[in-house]
């Protein structure tokens, strides 16, 4: 039986199942690489221009700055030799 077919049980119930790792999980390097690719796509969209109301411009600016920072961190994480 697949875990997807089982009802969700929370910690405070009697028959709770705790999952510490998904079966056949993807390597963390692959997840980070895919996330970095998506972050770079988002940056491209933001750099190409986004139309928003004047009162939402600050939010988009914050999104752009934090996405740039996320790209830097993800790139650095991919260079870690100990990353498994």
Beta strands, then each sheet from edge to edge (+ up, - down):
end
